[in-house]
Amino acid sequence: MPPAPKRKEFPTEAADHQAKKKKHGNEGKWKTPHHHSKTAALIGGSVTPGDVGIWVTCARGQEQKAAREVTTLFEEYAEMLYGVKAEPDDIAENGDQGDVEALVRRELEAMKPMKTADSRLFTPIKMNVDCLLFVKTKPPVVPTEFVRRICQDAKAACGDPRKMRSRYVNRFTPVTLVGKATEQGIADVAREVLAPWFDLSGKKTPALPLESDEKPESVWDHARSEAALRDGGNRGSGADNAVETEKETASPSEGSQRPPSSSFAIRASVRNQSILKRDNVIHQIAGMINDDRHRVNLTAPDKVILVDVYQNVCGISVVEGDWDDLKRYNLSELYNPSSHRTES
């Protein structure tokens, strides 16, 4: 005789817990399409070649709060620097809670997430690692100038808790252009980003073997000294050399005025990437720059070239030489009075 079918089992405590969790997954709050699209735009999408923006590091596990915090901070500075005011996200801010027609109209507009995301000046994107965000920016925002101004104000507000604007954000790294994380991709992005600041006609001094305790800039200086001694009899001396050097600096290159001579340092960071190595990236970019006109200075450079390689993308920017004085754009250190006392 076949066994009788079992009666339906009574839900266990674990199953009951799962049912309750599913029922109250939104914390008991009713969410409209407007709220869903707002959340998706806050930490959605990916970083692709051609993007412009700012890398943001934050406290571990606080990426969502840091995204909201940095968006509010950036929107305030965008209004102050560029006169661009962000559209309010909440209906109550416009006083339309009693206008049913306006409520319906706003909800219909919120059902178009692509249009809403494209119109935003800042779009935070959470990466698939802890403590890292990328904020895409749109014109008129210039990431290098924008971040520098925020850090200058943070340094001026050091020690005044009323002027602190962040709690979860740590470091900013502006990105003038994003490209592919390949040797060719880095070369393409570097040519476009560095062209306004540097003569990219390549190294002019001969390559010399490096000693273990010798820095690259000292080797290049040594090579220049040797070249000057070799050519001393042909070039003349004193004022003639000065006049000739001045003419070379002022002369245009290929119909356009060459960038002014300046010193530089390259600061590279490679994360979650096993193919490209940090030293190789630095040498590749340094090899593009005319070192007769732009000398390496690791202690007090005129310009700092920031290179960030993350997985399959790389970002490059050129910032002012006060990057180190501004704590490498670390907002939490700029707000900390003790970090400034150790300096002095």
N, C-alpha and C positions, 0 to 999 in steps of 0.2 A: 504494500500500500504506500503510495507516494506521501512524503511528509507534507503536512499542512503548511500553506504559505505563512511566513512570519508576518506578524502584525507590524505596522509602522512604528519604528522606535521613537521614543520620546526624545526631543532635542537635548543634546548634552550641553554642559555649561560652556564648552568651547564654541559649539555651533551657535548658541544663543548670543555669545559675545561677538561673533563675526556678524550676525544679523544686526545687532545693535550698532556695530561699527559702520556697517554699510548704510544703515538708515541715517546715521548722524555723521556721515563723512564730511559734510560741509560745515560742521560745528554748529548745526542748527540754524544756519543763516541761508536765506533764500537769495540765490545769485542770479542776476539778470545777464543777458548776453553782453551787456556793456561791461560788467565786472569780469566776465570770462575773457573778453578781448583785451581788457586792460592788463590782466595777469599774464596773458600770453605774450603781449608786447613787452612786458617787463623783463622777462628772462627767456626769450625764444630766439630761434634762428641760429646762424653760424657766421664765423668770420671767413670771408672769401677774398681772393685777390681783387684789388681795386678799392677796397674799403678804406675809410679814414676814421680815426677814432683815438681812444685812450685806453690803455691797459690799466686795470685797477686791481690792486691786491687788498684783501680784507681779512678780518678775523675768521678763524676756522669755524665753519658751521653757520656763519652769519651772512652768507651771500645774498639772501633775499632782502634782509634789512639794509645791507650795504648798497644794494641796487636802488632801493627807494631813497636812501640818504643821499647818494651821489647824484641821482636824478634831480632831486630838489635843489641841491647845491648848484649843479650846473645850470638849471633853469633860472635861478636867481642871478647868476653871473652873466648869463646870456642876455637877460633883460637889462642888466646894468651896463654891459660893455657894448652890446649890439642893438639894444632897443627892441629885442624880440621877446615878446611875452608869450608864455606857454598857455595853451588852452586849458581851462579847468577840467579836471577829470570827474568831479562829482556833480550831480545835478543840483544838490542843495546849495552849491557855491553860487549858482546863477539865480537862485530864488525861484526856480521853476517847479518846485514840488507841488504847487497847487494848480499848475497849468497842465491838464491832461494831454492836450494837443502837443505841447512842447516835450512832455515826457515820452510820448509815443515816437515823436520825430527823432529824439536823441537815441532811443533804443534801436530804431531802424538804422540810424547811421552807425551805431556801435556794432551792428551785425556785419559790417564790412571791415574785418580786421586788417586786411592788406592796406586799404586806404588809410586807416587810422595809424598803422605803423609807419607807412611811408611819409606821413605828414609830420611825424615827430622829429624834433631837432636832436634828441638824444634817445638812443635805444640800447639799454643794457642787455648784454648777452652773457648768460652763465656758461662757463666752460665745463668740460667734463673732468675737471680736477678741483680740489678744494682751494679756497682762498683766492680765486682768480675770476675776474670779470673782464669783458671787453665792452666798452661803450661806443657804439657807432655815432658819429657826428655828421652833421650836414652844414653846408655854408649858411651863414657867414662865419661859423666857428672855425678858427685856426687852432688846432690842438696845442701846438708848441707855445703860442702866445697866451692861449686861454689858461693852460695849466700853470704856466709861470706866474701869471697874475694872481691866481688862487693861492699859490704857495708864498708869494711875496706878502699877501695880506695875512696869511696864517703866521708867518714869521713876525710880522708887526704886532699881531694879537697875542703873541706868546705870553703866557702867565695870566691872561685875563679869561677866566672860565666863561664869562658872559659872551665872549666873541668866538668861542669854539664852535665850529660848524660841523664836526663829524665825530662819530663815536666808534664806528666799525671800519672806516676806510683807513688804509695804510698808505700805500705808495701809488703815485700816478706815473705812467709812462706814455707820453704823447706819441702818436704814430701818424706821420705825414702820408704814408702810403703803405698798403699791404700787398705783398706779392707771394709767389710760390716759394716754398722752402727748398729750393734747389740752387745749385751754383749759378745757373743761368738766371733763375728768378731773382736771386740776390743782386746779381750784376745789373739786371734791368731796372729794379727798384732803386738801386744806389745811383745809377746815372740820372734818373729823373729827380730824386730827392736832393742829391749833393750838388747838382749842376749850378744852382744859384749861388752857392757858397764857396765852391772849390774848382780849381783848374783840374779837370779830369783827363789830362793828357798822359797819365802814367808816371811811374818813377823815373827820375832822371839820373840818380846816383847809382853807381854799380853796387850790386849785392855783395856783401862781405860775410864771411862765416861768423856766427855769433859765439861769443864765449859764454860760459855758463853763468857768469855773474855780470854780464854786460847787457844793458838795456838797448832796445832797438834804436831809440833816438840818439844815443851816444855813438852808435855805429854809423848812423847816417851823417852825424856831424863830422866824424872822422873822415868819411868819404868825401864830404864837401871840402874839408881842409886839404886833402890830397889833390883834389881836382883844381883847387885854387892855386896850389904850388906848381902844378904841371902847366897851367895856363898863364902863370904870372908874367912870363916874358912876352907873350903875344898880346895881352890885353892892356898893358900899361899899368899905371898905378895911381893911387890917390884919387883926385877929383875926377879923372877920366873914368875910372871904374864906377864911381858913384853916379856920374851922369849916365853912363851906359846902362847900369842897373835900373835907374829911374825910368829910362826910355823903355826898357824891356817890360817893366811893370805896367807902364801906362799904355803900351801899344795894344791895339785890339787884336783879338784872335778870331780868324775866320769871319770877319765882318761884325763881330759883336765884342763888347767890352768884357775883358776878363775879370773874374772875381778878384777882389783885393786880397793881398797876401795875409795869411792868418795862421796861427798855430791851432792844432786840434788834438783831440784824444778820442779813441774809439772804445766805447763800453758796450760789450756784447753779452747777451744772455741767451742760452740755449736750453729749452725745457722740453721734455717728452719727445726727444728727437735723437735718434741713434746714428743717422747717416752724416749729418753735418756736425763738425766739431768747432768749438768756440775759437780756438787759435787759427784754424783754417779760414773761418769767416772774417776774422780781424785782418789777416794777411791779404785776403782777397780784396777787401775794401781799401786797405792802405795802399795796395799795389795800383789802384786806379788813380790815386791822387798824386799830382806833381809835387814831389817833396823838395824841389828847389824853391818853390813859392809858398808851400804850406808845411811847416815843420811840426813834428810831433812834440807835444808838451804834456806830460802826464800829470803834472802838478798844478799848473795854472794855464790851461788852454783858453784860447779865444772862443772856440766852438767845441761842443761835445757831440759826437755822432753816436746816437743810441740805436742799437740793433737788437731786436727781440725776435728769436726764432721759437715758435711753438707748434709742435706737431708738423702739419703740412703747410704752414704759412709763416711768413717773416714780415716784420714791420721795421721801417727805418725812419729816423727823424734827426734833425740838427737843432740842438738847443744852445742857449748861451752858456758862456763859461762859468756863470755863477750856479750851475747845476749842483756842484758839490756844496757850495755855501748854503743852498736851499735844501740841504739834507737829501739830495738826490730825489727831490720832489716827494719826500715821505711826510705826509700830512701829520701823522701822529707824533713824529719827532719834532716837527716844527712847532707844534702846540705845547711840547714838553719843555719847561724852563731849564731843567737839569742838562739837557743836551746842548743848550747854548752856553751854559756856564763852563762846561768842560772845554768848549772851544776857546774861550778867553782865559 
